[in-house]
Amino acid sequence: MDFRDTMQKVYSWACQIGNLGLWIIWLLIHFAVDLWYFALHIACAIESYLISSGILKRYKALDIDKLRYLAIVIESEEAYHIPAVIQLLQWLVDIGVKHVCLYDAEGILKKSKESILGKLNNATLFEEAGESNLLLDHKHITLEFASFPDGKEAVAKAANLLFMKYVKLGGSGKIQEEKIFTEAHMSEALRAVGCKGPEPDLLFVYGPVRCHLGFPAWRIRYTEIVHMGRLKSMRYGSLLKAIYKFTMVRQNYGS
Amino acid sequence: MISSLSPQPLIKPNTGTTLSPIPHVQNQRFKLASHVCPSELLSIRKRPGSACAATTQHRRYLLFPAEEEEEEREVKFTSDAPALAEELQRESMPRHVAVIMDGNRRWAHLRGLPVGSGYEAGVKSLKTLVELCCKWGIRVLTVFAFSSDNWFRPEVEVEFLMSLLESGVKEEKESFIRERIRISVIGDTSKLPKRLEELVINVVETTKNNTRFQLIVAVSYSGQYDLVQACQRIAMKVKDGLIEPNDVSESLIEQELETNCTEFPYPDLLIRTSGELRISNFMLWQLAYTELFFSQSLWPDFGEAEFLEALKSFQQRRRHYGSGGVSSEFANSCYVVYIELFFAQSPRPDFSEAEFLES
């Protein structure tokens, strides 16, 4: 029995030492992975600083005119961080972006429209900017606010408009349907129901998931989509780099 | 038009709300200590993100045999292809993957080859992808083979593509039937050469009852066209008095989209190759909550390793609202090690009560 007890004690010590060893290994793995991501984070921060301070000269020669319309999709939980949104918009104004569409699925940004416009001295609503205001000065920006109903619901409303027209014309036969329901007519109908924004050239997604969260689908046929990470981790340098990369892209549009 | 030719869906169309993202199950694996030998507790296992290059090379060799065999190689679904890669979680696999097969011409240009060689190489990549999808339990694969904008390409190139499509469908028809793969085609097929259009109708009809796997080929397709044709179909129902104009809703439009030929019309994952960051008028309505993965590889170079990378990225990224970013990725990638260690500390079931209390 003494021998058995002794063996059990030895076994128990061995297990405890083994467990301690496993904990140390786990801590080392944790440390190594943290170190790796820390190094990546530092590298990104340094690059961002170099871009922001203008040390990396190529980002100075940014042809911002190529970016006619920018869309920003923000995941709804992050859209509550209005100060961060305002900071982002301020950076875009500094870069020279003239027209921005802000989108979040639940319409939080729409509800905060007044607050955002109030904080930005030189911003107007896209709908209020007439033809004469399209040639804005460098530090002015138009903002469009969109949410999920401006996507699929708007297409359904636009389709209803076309159906009313179809019924009025006493539609019958395939030819009639094909004449009324065309892509051009759908675009017109969407404008008629209030979705007047143009197709963005570039779309930034801020949030944990890499999808556009229901941004009006009709408008993103050829839009470049870039996932920027979390809004709280946004950096001016990353923003500038992403816009610069876009200006270097050449699209074939399928041909 | 394809709308009059597409087979009736076998399953009732998805009429659920479009707001719900497809839930993603986080990578969680629990291993009971009773099932683990003591020696295993002290070993660190490979986890997602640590694929062995040699293993990957070996797998690539299995899927890409000697060059002289490739010409005659049909789609094979034997046990030669590997089972689910150990880095992937079966429960978190996407049900529907969509692919924009971009980069064939650039691939050929980089090698000093004619454009046709790029497309032929692309066909081989597609065969590989279909094999892998079948083996790894992906139910639907949609590929963007030819866009409505592609009609503006040089006529010679378009003719080549049409002939390639025709020969590809003819060659693989028997294997699709044998392997119970359903083929569906979406897009405006009325613009296709007559012979190809008839072949497409025939293959779609012949394979419509197959249930193992579905390959949807988008030919002469555009996302805006898909929406417009859905409206045209609804208009016919309005004309027939089946629907009031004001009753048209999003769900009604969804039911009439061409992608409703499948049980899973919304892709979980979209892969675009060649480094371009756009969806190019592909499945505009359906991609609202689809994870977008932009691969730097050109399409002919997109093989098992690249597909694995896309799937791992899909599985590691959170698909639901909540925390994310670096800390989440770290947690996912090391979670199993942590759990194994945790259970290593827990008392094993064969401990006596006294031992348990003592530990």
Boltz contact constraints between the chains, C-beta under 6 A:
constraints:
  - contact:
      token1: [A, 19]
      token2: [B, 345]
      max_distance: 6.0
  - contact:
      token1: [A, 22]
      token2: [B, 341]
      max_distance: 6.0
  - contact:
      token1: [A, 22]
      token2: [B, 344]
      max_distance: 6.0
  - contact:
      token1: [A, 26]
      token2: [B, 341]
      max_distance: 6.0
  - contact:
      token1: [A, 33]
      token2: [B, 330]
      max_distance: 6.0
  - contact:
      token1: [A, 37]
      token2: [B, 326]
      max_distance: 6.0
  - contact:
      token1: [A, 77]
      token2: [B, 321]
      max_distance: 6.0
  - contact:
      token1: [A, 152]
      token2: [B, 18]
      max_distance: 6.0
  - contact:
      token1: [A, 152]
      token2: [B, 250]
      max_distance: 6.0
  - contact:
      token1: [A, 156]
      token2: [B, 248]
      max_distance: 6.0
  - contact:
      token1: [A, 156]
      token2: [B, 249]
      max_distance: 6.0
  - contact:
      token1: [A, 156]
      token2: [B, 250]
      max_distance: 6.0
  - contact:
      token1: [A, 159]
      token2: [B, 231]
      max_distance: 6.0
  - contact:
      token1: [A, 159]
      token2: [B, 248]
      max_distance: 6.0
  - contact:
      token1: [A, 160]
      token2: [B, 245]
      max_distance: 6.0
  - contact:
      token1: [A, 160]
      token2: [B, 248]
      max_distance: 6.0
  - contact:
      token1: [A, 163]
      token2: [B, 238]
      max_distance: 6.0
  - contact:
      token1: [A, 163]
      token2: [B, 245]
      max_distance: 6.0
  - contact:
      token1: [A, 164]
      token2: [B, 245]
      max_distance: 6.0
  - contact:
      token1: [A, 166]
      token2: [B, 235]
      max_distance: 6.0
  - contact:
      token1: [A, 167]
      token2: [B, 245]
      max_distance: 6.0
  - contact:
      token1: [A, 171]
      token2: [B, 239]
      max_distance: 6.0
  - contact:
      token1: [A, 177]
      token2: [B, 232]
      max_distance: 6.0
  - contact:
      token1: [A, 177]
      token2: [B, 235]
      max_distance: 6.0
  - contact:
      token1: [A, 181]
      token2: [B, 228]
      max_distance: 6.0
  - contact:
      token1: [A, 181]
      token2: [B, 231]
      max_distance: 6.0
  - contact:
      token1: [A, 181]
      token2: [B, 232]
      max_distance: 6.0
  - contact:
      token1: [A, 183]
      token2: [B, 224]
      max_distance: 6.0
  - contact:
      token1: [A, 183]
      token2: [B, 228]
      max_distance: 6.0
  - contact:
      token1: [A, 186]
      token2: [B, 228]
      max_distance: 6.0
  - contact:
      token1: [A, 208]
      token2: [B, 318]
      max_distance: 6.0
  - contact:
      token1: [A, 208]
      token2: [B, 324]
      max_distance: 6.0
  - contact:
      token1: [A, 210]
      token2: [B, 291]
      max_distance: 6.0
  - contact:
      token1: [A, 210]
      token2: [B, 292]
      max_distance: 6.0
  - contact:
      token1: [A, 211]
      token2: [B, 289]
      max_distance: 6.0
  - contact:
      token1: [A, 211]
      token2: [B, 290]
      max_distance: 6.0
  - contact:
      token1: [A, 211]
      token2: [B, 291]
      max_distance: 6.0
  - contact:
      token1: [A, 211]
      token2: [B, 292]
      max_distance: 6.0
  - contact:
      token1: [A, 214]
      token2: [B, 288]
      max_distance: 6.0
  - contact:
      token1: [A, 217]
      token2: [B, 284]
      max_distance: 6.0
  - contact:
      token1: [A, 217]
      token2: [B, 285]
      max_distance: 6.0
  - contact:
      token1: [A, 221]
      token2: [B, 281]
      max_distance: 6.0
  - contact:
      token1: [A, 222]
      token2: [B, 278]
      max_distance: 6.0
  - contact:
      token1: [A, 223]
      token2: [B, 278]
      max_distance: 6.0
  - contact:
      token1: [A, 224]
      token2: [B, 277]
      max_distance: 6.0
  - contact:
      token1: [A, 224]
      token2: [B, 278]
      max_distance: 6.0
  - contact:
      token1: [A, 225]
      token2: [B, 277]
      max_distance: 6.0
  - contact:
      token1: [A, 226]
      token2: [B, 277]
      max_distance: 6.0
  - contact:
      token1: [A, 230]
      token2: [B, 325]
      max_distance: 6.0
  - contact:
      token1: [A, 253]
      token2: [B, 149]
      max_distance: 6.0
  - contact:
      token1: [A, 254]
      token2: [B, 147]
      max_distance: 6.0
  - contact:
      token1: [A, 254]
      token2: [B, 149]
      max_distance: 6.0
  - contact:
      token1: [A, 254]
      token2: [B, 150]
      max_distance: 6.0
  - contact:
      token1: [A, 255]
      token2: [B, 152]
      max_distance: 6.0
  - contact:
      token1: [A, 255]
      token2: [B, 153]
      max_distance: 6.0
